[in-house]
Amino acid sequence: MTTELPLVVGVDGSDGSLPAVDWAVDEAARHGLALRLVHGSLWERYEGLAPSVGLARPTGRLMADHIVASAAERAGRRNPDVKVTTDVLLADAADALLHEGNNAAALVTGSRGRGELKGLLLGSVGLAVAARAHCPVIVVRGDRAGLAGTHERILLGAGGPDTGAEAMRFAFHEAEARGCVLDVVRAWRCPAREAVDGDPLAEAPGREHAERARTELDALLRDAASRHPGVRVHRTTPEGPAAKVLVHRSAAADLVIVGARRRQGHFGLQLGRVAHILLHHAECPVAVVPQRV
């Protein structure tokens, strides 16, 4: 992460945003970043645009101010050394964060926000931001151990050069800042047409795919590993669907990182299947790192 830009976290007063604030405070301290707490709300749309009577502030604005003030107080209690600023933006929550992401080292959101249905695995704001932002986005979710960072392990799902170069750099910086192991995984699958049950030659295609995955992973790691010689790297090339492999391994990680394409001139959600599944099912916070293509 760049030290010139703040770490921006979206707050909405919900239970889901509280772990996001705590996680973001720890992350800001780890990287020497300032923390910016942002609340996006369209309260004027529902209260009307007419001036309030007397000097009283509109109820929606008072609530928004209370949300960011409470979040700032919480951040200060967790680590008083982290510089904290706040802002209330008259915008949809997702749009507010996407705007802030243009001047952020990374965006942090909770997994569900105020008003989200309890049955949802991931709130609409977190999904929209992770799928559209042009800076890294961390969705804070998972079990207590993953949130607390007690595993001392970062998990990276290694994609190709067109999706994974920025994610690789992000992962090495994160592992270096934490002084922990970087677990780099490149899963592979043998197409069904190449494997025939009972055929003694069926193992040959599998070996070829496994060897290709190891070769590709070594090439992806070479430059980043040389720039961060102090990072302990554990590389694996398991067979199986990448999303399933990463979800399973996320139970022993403090953060799982994947890349995502961001095509110039394309609008809407730009999020791969693996990232989408991790955002809904991972057992630890998920970082989606965009790659411009």
NORFENFEN-V893681 format. One record per residue. RES is the residue in three letters. SS is DSSP state (alpha for helix, beta for strand, coil for the rest). PSI is psi in radians with two decimals (* if undefined). NEAR is the number of other C-alpha atoms within 10 Angstrom. Layout:
res | ss | psi | near
RES | SS | PSI | NEAR
RES | SS | PSI | NEAR
This chain:
res | ss | psi | near
MET | coil | 2.51 | 21
THR | coil | 2.48 | 13
THR | coil | -0.04 | 13
GLU | coil | -0.32 | 12
LEU | coil | 2.65 | 17
PRO | beta | 2.86 | 25
LEU | beta | 2.13 | 28
VAL | beta | 2.25 | 29
VAL | beta | 2.31 | 30
GLY | beta | 2.28 | 28
VAL | coil | 2.47 | 31
ASP | coil | 0.14 | 25
GLY | coil | -0.01 | 18
SER | coil | 2.87 | 15
ASP | alpha | -0.54 | 14
GLY | alpha | -0.43 | 20
SER | alpha | -0.29 | 23
LEU | alpha | -0.85 | 19
PRO | alpha | -0.54 | 19
ALA | alpha | -0.70 | 23
VAL | alpha | -0.83 | 26
ASP | alpha | -0.81 | 19
TRP | alpha | -0.74 | 24
ALA | alpha | -0.64 | 27
VAL | alpha | -0.83 | 27
ASP | alpha | -0.70 | 17
GLU | alpha | -0.72 | 20
ALA | alpha | -0.74 | 23
ALA | alpha | -0.68 | 16
ARG | alpha | -0.64 | 13
HIS | alpha | 0.05 | 16
GLY | coil | 0.65 | 19
LEU | coil | 2.68 | 23
ALA | coil | 2.75 | 21
LEU | beta | 2.27 | 26
ARG | beta | 2.07 | 24
LEU | beta | 2.15 | 25
VAL | beta | 2.36 | 24
HIS | beta | 2.16 | 24
GLY | beta | 2.27 | 20
SER | coil | 2.50 | 21
LEU | coil | 0.79 | 14
TRP | alpha | -0.54 | 20
GLU | alpha | -0.53 | 15
ARG | alpha | -0.58 | 11
TYR | alpha | -0.30 | 8
GLU | alpha | -0.06 | 14
GLY | coil | 2.78 | 10
LEU | coil | -0.01 | 10
ALA | coil | 2.56 | 8
PRO | coil | 2.59 | 11
SER | coil | 2.71 | 12
VAL | coil | 2.34 | 8
GLY | coil | -2.48 | 6
LEU | coil | 0.06 | 7
ALA | coil | 2.43 | 9
ARG | coil | 2.61 | 12
PRO | coil | 2.56 | 17
THR | alpha | -0.72 | 13
GLY | alpha | -0.68 | 16
ARG | alpha | -0.67 | 17
LEU | alpha | -0.72 | 12
MET | alpha | -0.73 | 16
ALA | alpha | -0.77 | 23
ASP | alpha | -0.68 | 16
HIS | alpha | -0.68 | 14
ILE | alpha | -0.84 | 20
VAL | alpha | -0.58 | 23
ALA | alpha | -0.72 | 16
SER | alpha | -0.70 | 14
ALA | alpha | -0.70 | 25
ALA | alpha | -0.69 | 21
GLU | alpha | -0.73 | 12
ARG | alpha | -0.76 | 16
ALA | alpha | -0.72 | 24
GLY | alpha | -0.64 | 15
ARG | alpha | -0.63 | 11
ARG | alpha | -0.72 | 15
ASN | coil | 1.72 | 14
PRO | coil | -0.20 | 13
ASP | coil | -0.24 | 13
VAL | coil | 2.19 | 19
LYS | coil | 2.24 | 18
VAL | beta | 2.28 | 21
THR | beta | 2.79 | 15
THR | beta | 2.78 | 19
ASP | beta | 2.57 | 14
VAL | beta | 2.13 | 17
LEU | beta | 2.36 | 18
LEU | coil | 1.38 | 17
ALA | coil | 2.78 | 17
ASP | coil | 2.52 | 15
ALA | alpha | -0.80 | 23
ALA | alpha | -0.76 | 23
ASP | alpha | -0.67 | 19
ALA | alpha | -0.80 | 19
LEU | alpha | -0.69 | 28
LEU | alpha | -0.66 | 21
HIS | alpha | -0.78 | 13
GLU | alpha | -0.50 | 22
GLY | alpha | -0.32 | 24
ASN | alpha | -0.31 | 14
ASN | alpha | 0.84 | 16
ALA | beta | 2.55 | 25
ALA | beta | -0.62 | 21
ALA | beta | 2.78 | 25
LEU | beta | 2.48 | 30
VAL | beta | 2.29 | 30
THR | beta | 2.82 | 33
GLY | beta | 2.99 | 27
SER | coil | -0.42 | 28
ARG | coil | 2.51 | 24
GLY | coil | -3.05 | 23
ARG | coil | 2.29 | 13
GLY | coil | -0.13 | 9
GLU | coil | 2.54 | 16
LEU | coil | 2.41 | 12
LYS | coil | -0.46 | 10
GLY | coil | -0.22 | 7
LEU | coil | 2.42 | 11
LEU | coil | -0.52 | 14
LEU | coil | 2.33 | 21
GLY | coil | 2.81 | 22
SER | alpha | -0.58 | 17
VAL | alpha | -0.85 | 21
GLY | alpha | -0.73 | 25
LEU | alpha | -0.79 | 21
ALA | alpha | -0.73 | 19
VAL | alpha | -0.77 | 27
ALA | alpha | -0.52 | 32
ALA | alpha | -0.10 | 23
ARG | alpha | -0.33 | 22
ALA | coil | 2.66 | 25
HIS | coil | 0.25 | 23
CYS | coil | 2.90 | 22
PRO | beta | 2.48 | 26
VAL | beta | 2.24 | 29
ILE | beta | 2.09 | 28
VAL | beta | 2.06 | 26
VAL | beta | 1.97 | 30
ARG | coil | 3.07 | 27
GLY | coil | -3.05 | 23
ASP | coil | 3.08 | 13
ARG | alpha | -0.71 | 13
ALA | alpha | -0.75 | 15
GLY | alpha | -0.70 | 24
LEU | alpha | -0.61 | 21
ALA | alpha | -0.25 | 16
GLY | coil | 0.56 | 19
THR | coil | -0.21 | 12
HIS | coil | -0.41 | 16
GLU | coil | 0.80 | 17
ARG | beta | 2.27 | 24
ILE | beta | 2.39 | 24
LEU | beta | 2.21 | 25
LEU | beta | 2.17 | 27
GLY | beta | 1.82 | 23
ALA | coil | 2.03 | 26
GLY | coil | -2.88 | 21
GLY | coil | 3.08 | 12
PRO | alpha | -0.50 | 15
ASP | alpha | -0.24 | 13
THR | alpha | -0.33 | 21
GLY | alpha | -0.04 | 23
ALA | alpha | -0.82 | 20
GLU | alpha | -0.68 | 18
ALA | alpha | -0.66 | 25
MET | alpha | -0.81 | 26
ARG | alpha | -0.76 | 18
PHE | alpha | -0.76 | 22
ALA | alpha | -0.74 | 27
PHE | alpha | -0.73 | 26
HIS | alpha | -0.71 | 18
GLU | alpha | -0.80 | 21
ALA | alpha | -0.66 | 23
GLU | alpha | -0.75 | 17
ALA | alpha | -0.59 | 15
ARG | alpha | -0.28 | 17
GLY | coil | 0.67 | 14
CYS | coil | 3.09 | 19
VAL | beta | 2.45 | 19
LEU | beta | 1.98 | 22
ASP | beta | 1.87 | 21
VAL | beta | 2.17 | 22
VAL | beta | 2.27 | 23
ARG | coil | 1.78 | 23
ALA | coil | 2.70 | 24
TRP | beta | 2.76 | 19
ARG | coil | 2.51 | 14
CYS | coil | 2.09 | 17
PRO | coil | 2.49 | 10
ALA | alpha | -0.59 | 8
ARG | alpha | -0.30 | 6
GLU | alpha | -0.19 | 12
ALA | coil | 2.18 | 16
VAL | coil | 2.14 | 11
ASP | coil | 2.34 | 9
GLY | coil | -0.10 | 7
ASP | coil | 2.05 | 8
PRO | coil | -0.35 | 9
LEU | coil | -0.07 | 12
ALA | alpha | -0.35 | 14
GLU | alpha | -0.42 | 14
ALA | alpha | -0.85 | 12
PRO | alpha | -0.66 | 14
GLY | alpha | -0.75 | 18
ARG | alpha | -0.66 | 12
GLU | alpha | -0.75 | 12
HIS | alpha | -0.68 | 18
ALA | alpha | -0.76 | 20
GLU | alpha | -0.68 | 14
ARG | alpha | -0.72 | 14
ALA | alpha | -0.72 | 21
ARG | alpha | -0.73 | 20
THR | alpha | -0.78 | 12
GLU | alpha | -0.70 | 16
LEU | alpha | -0.74 | 21
ASP | alpha | -0.71 | 13
ALA | alpha | -0.71 | 12
LEU | alpha | -0.61 | 18
LEU | alpha | -0.38 | 18
ARG | alpha | -0.96 | 10
ASP | alpha | -0.80 | 12
ALA | alpha | -0.72 | 18
ALA | alpha | -0.62 | 17
SER | alpha | -0.51 | 10
ARG | alpha | -0.31 | 11
HIS | coil | 1.17 | 14
PRO | coil | -0.33 | 11
GLY | coil | -0.15 | 13
VAL | coil | 2.21 | 21
ARG | coil | 2.11 | 17
VAL | beta | 2.25 | 18
HIS | beta | 2.04 | 12
ARG | beta | 2.39 | 17
THR | beta | 2.60 | 14
THR | coil | 1.27 | 19
PRO | coil | 2.71 | 16
GLU | beta | 2.38 | 16
GLY | coil | 2.99 | 13
PRO | coil | 2.29 | 12
ALA | alpha | -0.75 | 21
ALA | alpha | -0.77 | 19
LYS | alpha | -0.74 | 16
VAL | alpha | -0.80 | 17
LEU | alpha | -0.68 | 27
VAL | alpha | -0.77 | 20
HIS | alpha | -0.79 | 15
ARG | alpha | -0.33 | 17
SER | alpha | -0.33 | 26
ALA | alpha | -0.30 | 18
ALA | alpha | 0.43 | 20
ALA | coil | 2.78 | 28
ASP | coil | -0.31 | 25
LEU | beta | 2.34 | 30
VAL | beta | 2.36 | 31
ILE | beta | 2.33 | 28
VAL | beta | 2.73 | 27
GLY | beta | 2.88 | 29
ALA | beta | 2.43 | 28
ARG | beta | 2.50 | 20
ARG | beta | 1.73 | 21
ARG | coil | 2.28 | 12
GLN | coil | 2.35 | 8
GLY | coil | -0.04 | 5
HIS | coil | 2.40 | 9
PHE | coil | 3.01 | 9
GLY | coil | -2.97 | 8
LEU | coil | 2.27 | 14
GLN | coil | 1.49 | 18
LEU | coil | 2.22 | 19
GLY | coil | 2.91 | 14
ARG | alpha | -0.71 | 12
VAL | alpha | -0.82 | 19
ALA | alpha | -0.72 | 26
HIS | alpha | -0.78 | 17
ILE | alpha | -0.73 | 14
LEU | alpha | -0.72 | 24
LEU | alpha | -0.44 | 29
HIS | alpha | -0.42 | 19
HIS | alpha | -0.13 | 20
ALA | coil | 2.65 | 26
GLU | coil | 0.22 | 27
CYS | coil | 2.96 | 29
PRO | beta | 2.61 | 28
VAL | beta | 2.23 | 28
ALA | beta | 2.15 | 27
VAL | beta | 2.06 | 29
VAL | beta | 2.02 | 31
PRO | beta | 2.59 | 27
GLN | beta | 2.08 | 20
ARG | beta | 2.27 | 13
VAL | coil | * | 10
